[in-house]
Amino acid sequence: MDGATPSWRLDSVRVFKDAGLTALIAFGLLLPLVGFQTVTDVRNVLILQTRFPLLLALTAAVGIGRLAYSLSISPWLERRATRPVAAAPPTRFDWWAIAGRWFIPFAIGFVVVYPMIILAMNGRSGAVTWIDNFGIQILIYVMLGWGLNIVVGLAGLLDLGYVAFYAVGAYSYALLAKTFGFSFWILLPLAGCLSSFWGLLLGFPVLRLRGDYLAIVTLAFGEIIRMVLINWVALTNGYAGISGIPRPTFFGVPFNADDDGFAATFGLEFFPIYRTVFLYYLILALALLTAFVTVRLRRLPVGRAWEALREDEIACRSLGINTTNTKLTAFAIGAMFAGFAGSFFAARQGFISPESFTFLESATILAIVVLGGMGSQIGVAIAAIAMIGGTEILRKLDFLKDIFGPDFDPTQYRMLLFGLGMVVMMIWRPRGLITRRTPSVFLKERKSIAPDLVKEGLVKEGSG
């Protein structure tokens, strides 16, 4: 072996070469996207500008990240893959079950007192942004994620057009409230019923479809709904949208400065924060209702039929389960919760347009479900907090403008960060944040299935 190159030197050369090649590819991909920018001057003429410092910074970050992955993460993954699964001692405490038992009450208690904490820290004038953007906005996507989790996580039906039901609920509330003057409390269940009806209409044509074909059809359904909203101008007002949507009241008491308003009725000084806090607790109640109904349905025969359908449709048919009704109930119930969220969105905004219901919204909701762990309520909530709250945090990173220039907008790179996060998740935890599975039916004692015994939602052969 005299004169032979040491193996560690060969590995180092390979690692640095791979990192350099990755950085070069990133430079080529980001050059037209980040390196060049067109702006309009005072004469309304497009001018090409360069952003090479930002381009080089992103390229260096990609190269360093690839180098760190090759030196530390990749060897660790290889060692973990070859490591045998050791049998757990029978007397070991299930720390996951203990943490889960205390985490849920703590989380519910925190979200209940969250407005009080924000009001105590920021006052009435400074609390509106934190309660609205970080509270209400996140809870809307938590509710949407839990609704889609029924279709994707429990029933295993890949739905890329979930935003269509969200739009149906929003436009149902807006049109009926402006045309007939119905109150929010009447239109909230009605919007859910209408969205559920459209869920049934989508379910019938896709009963025999699975996998990629189902995803394509649901994607087309979402785009069809959006095009109808754009082109049926006589009903939806097209791109101009619908404005002046009536806002919800506190059981008939409006949140305004009049003598019959909320503040005057209860002898308080008028502040806009009252409506924001009311909307926060309203969407919190709707989200908790979604979680409660989902958990209860999962323990019923229809919920166990959803999980059986997710695991193996052929075996599901052989057991005599009506797969037609199983799929339709999943689509209908998931669409109903999207309709609830859509009606609340329209009432909160006071204005809706087709631009609020694009495919990007469906992709965001689906990413929340996948990243959180399909079938996991807690995981979906954590993923929604990370993704939606992360976007709001990006809006507050004004110090980055001092580094990359006054025209730098961090929110423009949120999808890039989402993509990076999904790549990291696929490598680190491919089944999502929460990978443990708790069977809905158990014998004598409820035991959750550890992630090392789960393969895409199935228990490995010989493990049980």
matplotlib code that plots the C-alpha trace (Angstrom):
import matplotlib.pyplot as plt

x = [0.0, 3.0, 2.3, -1.4, -3.5, -5.1, -8.8, -9.6, -8.0, -10.0, -13.2, -12.3, -11.7, -15.0, -16.9, -15.5, -16.0, -19.6, -20.1, -18.5, -20.6, -23.8, -22.8, -22.2, -25.6, -27.2, -25.4, -26.7, -30.3, -30.4, -28.6, -31.7, -34.0, -32.0, -29.0, -31.0, -34.0, -36.0, -37.3, -39.3, -37.8, -39.6, -40.0, -41.8, -38.9, -37.7, -34.1, -32.1, -30.3, -28.0, -28.0, -24.7, -24.0, -27.3, -26.6, -23.2, -24.5, -27.2, -24.8, -22.3, -25.1, -26.0, -22.4, -21.8, -25.0, -24.1, -20.7, -22.2, -24.6, -21.9, -19.6, -22.1, -25.7, -25.0, -22.7, -25.2, -28.1, -26.0, -25.1, -28.8, -29.9, -27.5, -28.2, -30.5, -33.7, -33.3, -36.3, -37.5, -37.4, -40.9, -40.5, -39.4, -41.6, -43.3, -42.1, -43.9, -47.3, -46.5, -45.5, -48.6, -50.8, -49.6, -48.9, -52.5, -54.0, -51.1, -51.4, -55.2, -54.7, -52.1, -54.2, -57.1, -55.1, -52.9, -54.9, -54.6, -50.9, -50.5, -52.7, -50.6, -47.4, -48.3, -51.4, -54.6, -53.1, -50.1, -51.8, -54.0, -51.2, -50.1, -53.6, -54.7, -51.6, -50.1, -53.3, -56.2, -54.2, -52.5, -55.7, -57.4, -54.7, -54.7, -58.4, -57.8, -55.0, -57.2, -60.0, -57.6, -56.1, -59.4, -59.1, -55.3, -54.1, -56.9, -58.5, -55.3, -56.9, -54.5, -56.4, -54.7, -57.9, -58.9, -58.9, -62.0, -64.1, -62.5, -63.6, -67.1, -67.6, -66.2, -68.3, -71.4, -71.3, -70.4, -73.2, -75.9, -75.0, -75.1, -78.1, -80.5, -79.0, -78.6, -76.5, -73.2, -74.6, -77.1, -74.7, -71.8, -73.5, -75.1, -71.7, -70.4, -73.3, -72.8, -69.1, -69.9, -72.3, -69.5, -67.3, -69.8, -69.9, -66.1, -66.1, -68.4, -66.2, -63.0, -64.3, -62.2, -59.1, -56.1, -52.6, -51.4, -54.7, -56.7, -54.3, -54.6, -58.4, -58.7, -56.1, -58.3, -61.4, -59.7, -58.8, -62.3, -63.8, -61.3, -62.0, -65.7, -65.2, -63.2, -65.4, -68.9, -68.7, -72.5, -72.4, -68.9, -67.8, -64.7, -61.3, -62.8, -64.1, -66.8, -66.4, -68.5, -69.2, -71.1, -68.9, -70.0, -71.7, -71.6, -75.1, -76.6, -74.4, -72.1, -68.5, -68.8, -68.6, -72.4, -74.7, -75.8, -72.3, -70.4, -68.4, -71.5, -73.6, -71.2, -70.1, -66.5, -64.4, -64.4, -61.3, -61.0, -59.2, -62.6, -63.6, -60.1, -60.3, -63.9, -62.8, -59.8, -62.0, -64.5, -61.9, -60.4, -63.8, -64.2, -60.7, -61.3, -64.7, -62.9, -60.3, -63.0, -65.2, -62.1, -61.0, -64.4, -65.0, -61.6, -62.8, -66.1, -66.5, -66.3, -63.0, -61.6, -62.9, -60.9, -57.7, -58.4, -58.9, -55.7, -53.7, -55.1, -58.2, -58.3, -58.3, -60.9, -63.2, -62.5, -63.7, -67.0, -66.4, -68.3, -65.4, -67.8, -69.5, -66.1, -64.6, -67.6, -67.9, -64.2, -64.6, -67.8, -66.7, -63.3, -65.0, -67.5, -64.7, -63.1, -66.5, -66.6, -63.1, -64.0, -67.1, -65.0, -62.3, -64.9, -66.5, -63.1, -61.7, -64.8, -63.5, -62.7, -61.5, -60.3, -56.7, -57.2, -57.9, -55.1, -53.3, -50.6, -53.1, -53.9, -50.1, -49.6, -52.3, -51.1, -47.6, -48.8, -50.4, -47.4, -44.8, -46.9, -47.4, -50.4, -53.1, -51.6, -53.6, -50.8, -48.3, -50.6, -51.0, -47.2, -46.5, -49.2, -47.6, -44.1, -45.1, -47.7, -46.0, -42.7, -44.1, -45.3, -41.9, -40.2, -42.2, -40.6, -37.0, -36.3, -32.7, -32.0, -32.7, -29.5, -27.6, -29.1, -30.5, -33.7, -35.6, -35.0, -38.3, -37.8, -41.3, -40.5, -38.2, -40.7, -41.5, -37.7, -37.5, -40.6, -38.9, -35.7, -37.7, -39.5, -36.2, -34.7, -37.9, -37.8, -34.2, -34.6, -38.2, -39.8, -43.1, -43.5, -42.9, -45.2, -44.6, -46.1, -49.4, -52.0, -54.5, -58.1, -58.9, -56.8, -56.9, -56.7, -54.2, -53.7, -50.2, -48.8, -46.7, -43.2, -41.8, -39.2, -41.9, -43.9, -43.4, -45.6, -48.4, -48.0, -46.6, -43.7, -44.2, -43.4, -43.4, -46.8]
y = [0.0, 2.3, 5.5, 4.9, 7.9, 7.7, 7.0, 10.0, 12.2, 10.7, 11.2, 14.8, 15.5, 13.8, 15.8, 19.2, 18.4, 17.5, 20.8, 22.8, 21.2, 21.8, 25.5, 25.8, 24.3, 26.6, 29.6, 28.6, 28.2, 31.4, 33.6, 34.5, 34.4, 36.3, 37.8, 40.0, 42.2, 44.5, 47.8, 50.7, 54.2, 57.5, 57.4, 54.1, 52.3, 48.9, 48.9, 45.7, 45.7, 43.1, 41.7, 39.8, 40.1, 38.4, 35.8, 35.0, 34.8, 32.3, 30.3, 30.1, 29.1, 26.2, 25.1, 25.3, 23.5, 20.7, 20.4, 20.2, 17.5, 15.4, 15.7, 15.2, 14.4, 11.8, 9.6, 9.8, 8.6, 5.8, 4.6, 4.9, 2.8, 0.0, 0.0, -2.8, -2.0, -2.8, -4.2, -1.7, -2.9, -3.6, -1.3, 1.8, 4.9, 6.1, 9.6, 10.4, 9.5, 11.4, 14.5, 14.2, 13.9, 17.2, 19.0, 19.2, 20.8, 23.2, 24.2, 24.7, 26.8, 28.9, 29.7, 30.6, 33.1, 34.3, 37.5, 38.4, 37.9, 40.0, 42.8, 42.8, 43.0, 45.4, 47.3, 47.8, 49.6, 47.3, 44.0, 44.1, 42.9, 40.1, 38.8, 39.2, 38.1, 35.6, 34.4, 34.5, 33.8, 30.8, 29.4, 29.6, 27.4, 25.1, 24.5, 24.1, 21.6, 19.6, 19.5, 18.3, 15.9, 13.9, 13.5, 13.1, 11.9, 9.5, 8.4, 8.6, 10.5, 13.0, 16.3, 19.2, 21.3, 21.7, 25.5, 25.2, 24.3, 27.2, 29.5, 28.0, 28.8, 32.3, 33.2, 31.6, 33.7, 36.9, 36.5, 35.4, 38.0, 40.9, 39.7, 38.5, 40.1, 36.9, 37.0, 35.3, 32.7, 31.5, 31.5, 29.8, 26.3, 27.0, 27.7, 24.5, 22.5, 24.0, 23.2, 19.7, 19.4, 20.4, 17.8, 15.1, 16.4, 16.0, 12.6, 10.9, 11.4, 10.3, 7.1, 4.9, 7.1, 6.7, 8.3, 10.7, 10.5, 11.5, 14.4, 15.6, 15.6, 17.4, 20.0, 20.5, 20.8, 23.6, 25.5, 25.1, 26.7, 29.5, 30.1, 30.2, 32.8, 34.9, 34.6, 34.6, 38.3, 38.8, 36.7, 37.0, 40.4, 38.7, 39.9, 42.9, 40.7, 41.3, 44.1, 45.5, 42.0, 42.3, 41.5, 39.2, 40.6, 39.6, 37.9, 41.0, 43.6, 45.2, 46.2, 49.9, 53.3, 53.8, 54.0, 50.4, 49.1, 46.6, 49.1, 51.3, 48.3, 47.1, 50.5, 50.3, 52.7, 52.0, 50.2, 48.2, 45.5, 44.2, 42.9, 41.3, 39.5, 38.3, 37.0, 35.2, 33.3, 32.6, 30.9, 29.2, 27.7, 26.6, 25.0, 23.2, 22.0, 20.6, 18.8, 17.4, 16.1, 14.6, 12.7, 11.4, 10.3, 8.5, 6.3, 5.5, 2.8, 5.5, 6.7, 3.1, 2.7, 5.8, 4.4, 0.9, 2.6, 4.5, 1.4, -1.0, -0.4, -3.9, -5.4, -2.8, -4.2, -7.8, -7.0, -5.7, -2.0, 0.2, 2.2, 4.5, 5.8, 5.9, 8.2, 10.4, 10.9, 11.9, 14.4, 15.8, 16.3, 17.7, 20.1, 21.1, 22.4, 24.2, 25.9, 27.0, 28.5, 30.2, 31.9, 33.1, 34.4, 36.4, 37.8, 38.7, 40.4, 42.1, 41.6, 38.5, 37.9, 34.9, 35.9, 34.6, 31.1, 30.1, 26.7, 28.1, 28.0, 24.4, 23.6, 25.4, 23.5, 20.2, 21.0, 21.7, 18.3, 16.5, 18.3, 17.8, 14.1, 12.7, 11.7, 13.7, 16.6, 17.9, 17.7, 19.7, 22.4, 22.7, 22.8, 25.5, 27.6, 27.1, 27.9, 30.7, 32.2, 32.0, 34.1, 36.7, 36.8, 37.4, 40.6, 41.9, 41.3, 44.8, 44.7, 42.5, 45.6, 47.1, 44.1, 43.4, 46.9, 48.9, 47.0, 43.6, 41.9, 38.7, 37.5, 37.0, 34.1, 32.3, 29.6, 29.0, 28.5, 26.2, 24.1, 23.9, 23.0, 20.2, 18.8, 18.8, 17.1, 14.4, 13.6, 13.9, 12.8, 11.6, 10.8, 14.2, 15.9, 13.5, 10.0, 7.9, 6.2, 5.5, 2.8, 3.7, 0.2, -1.6, -4.7, -4.1, -1.2, 1.7, 1.6, 4.0, 2.6, 3.9, 5.5, 2.8, 0.2, 2.2, 2.1, 4.7, 4.2, 0.4, -1.8, -3.8, -7.5, -9.4, -6.4, -7.2]
z = [0.0, -0.2, -2.1, -2.0, -1.2, 2.3, 2.3, 4.5, 1.9, -0.9, 1.2, 1.8, -1.9, -2.7, -0.1, -1.1, -4.8, -4.1, -2.2, -4.9, -7.6, -5.5, -5.1, -8.9, -9.7, -7.1, -8.7, -12.2, -10.9, -8.8, -11.3, -13.4, -10.3, -7.8, -9.6, -11.9, -11.2, -13.3, -11.8, -13.3, -13.1, -13.0, -16.8, -16.6, -18.3, -17.2, -16.0, -15.3, -12.0, -10.5, -6.9, -6.9, -3.1, -2.4, -5.1, -3.7, -0.2, -1.1, -3.2, -0.3, 2.1, -0.2, -0.6, 3.1, 3.9, 1.5, 3.0, 6.5, 5.4, 3.8, 6.9, 9.7, 8.7, 6.0, 8.1, 11.0, 8.7, 7.4, 10.9, 12.0, 9.0, 9.8, 13.5, 14.6, 16.4, 20.1, 21.9, 24.5, 28.1, 29.5, 32.5, 30.4, 30.9, 27.8, 27.9, 24.7, 26.2, 29.3, 27.3, 25.1, 28.2, 29.5, 26.2, 24.9, 28.1, 28.2, 24.5, 24.9, 28.0, 26.2, 23.2, 25.4, 27.4, 24.4, 23.8, 27.5, 27.4, 24.3, 25.7, 28.9, 27.0, 24.1, 25.3, 23.3, 20.3, 19.8, 20.3, 17.2, 14.9, 17.2, 17.8, 14.1, 12.2, 14.6, 16.2, 13.8, 10.7, 12.1, 13.6, 10.1, 8.6, 11.6, 11.0, 7.2, 8.0, 10.3, 7.7, 4.9, 7.4, 7.3, 3.5, 3.2, 6.6, 7.6, 4.3, 2.2, -0.6, -2.1, -2.6, -4.4, -4.8, -1.2, -1.6, -3.8, -0.8, 1.1, -1.7, -1.9, 1.8, 1.5, -1.6, -0.1, 2.9, 1.0, -1.6, 0.8, 3.4, 0.9, -1.1, 1.6, 4.7, 6.7, 9.8, 10.3, 12.7, 10.1, 7.2, 9.0, 9.0, 5.6, 4.1, 5.5, 4.1, 0.7, 0.7, 1.8, -1.1, -3.5, -1.7, -2.6, -6.3, -6.4, -4.7, -7.2, -10.3, -8.5, -6.8, -9.0, -9.0, -6.7, -6.3, -9.1, -11.1, -8.0, -7.4, -11.0, -11.0, -7.6, -8.9, -12.0, -9.8, -7.8, -10.9, -12.4, -9.3, -9.5, -13.2, -12.5, -9.8, -12.3, -15.4, -13.8, -13.4, -13.0, -9.8, -8.4, -9.8, -11.3, -10.4, -8.7, -6.0, -3.4, -1.0, 1.9, 3.3, 6.6, 9.6, 12.4, 15.5, 19.1, 19.0, 17.3, 19.0, 16.3, 17.1, 16.2, 18.0, 17.9, 20.9, 20.2, 19.7, 21.8, 23.8, 24.6, 25.5, 28.1, 29.3, 27.8, 25.9, 22.2, 20.8, 17.6, 19.6, 20.9, 17.4, 16.9, 20.2, 19.4, 16.0, 17.7, 20.1, 17.3, 15.1, 18.1, 18.9, 15.3, 15.2, 18.5, 17.1, 14.0, 16.2, 18.5, 15.7, 13.9, 17.0, 17.7, 14.1, 14.1, 17.0, 15.2, 12.5, 9.8, 11.1, 11.2, 7.7, 6.6, 8.0, 6.5, 3.1, 3.5, 4.2, 1.5, -0.5, -1.9, 1.6, 2.6, -0.1, 0.9, 4.4, 3.1, 3.7, 1.4, -0.1, -2.0, 1.1, 2.9, 0.3, 0.0, 3.7, 3.9, 1.0, 2.5, 6.0, 5.0, 2.7, 5.4, 7.7, 4.8, 4.2, 7.9, 7.6, 4.3, 5.7, 8.7, 6.3, 4.3, 7.5, 8.9, 5.8, 4.5, 1.0, -1.1, -4.6, -6.7, -5.9, -2.3, -3.5, -5.8, -6.1, -3.8, -0.9, -1.5, -1.7, 1.6, 3.4, 2.0, 3.0, 6.6, 6.7, 5.2, 7.4, 10.5, 10.0, 8.1, 10.6, 13.5, 14.9, 17.0, 14.2, 11.8, 14.4, 14.9, 11.2, 10.7, 13.5, 11.9, 8.3, 8.7, 11.8, 10.0, 7.1, 9.5, 11.3, 7.9, 7.5, 10.7, 9.7, 8.6, 9.6, 6.5, 4.4, 5.9, 4.6, 1.2, 0.3, 0.9, -1.8, -0.2, 0.8, 3.0, 2.3, -1.4, -0.3, 1.9, -0.7, -1.0, 2.7, 2.7, 0.0, 1.9, 5.0, 3.2, 1.8, 5.3, 6.6, 3.9, 5.0, 8.7, 9.4, 6.1, 7.9, 9.4, 12.7, 14.7, 13.4, 16.2, 15.6, 18.3, 17.2, 17.4, 18.5, 21.1, 23.4, 27.2, 26.9, 24.5, 23.1, 20.5, 17.6, 17.6, 14.4, 14.0, 13.7, 11.2, 7.4, 5.7, 8.3, 8.3, 11.1, 9.9, 9.4, 12.5, 14.8, 16.3]

ax = plt.figure().add_subplot(projection="3d")
ax.plot(x, y, z, "-o")
ax.set_aspect("equal")
plt.show()
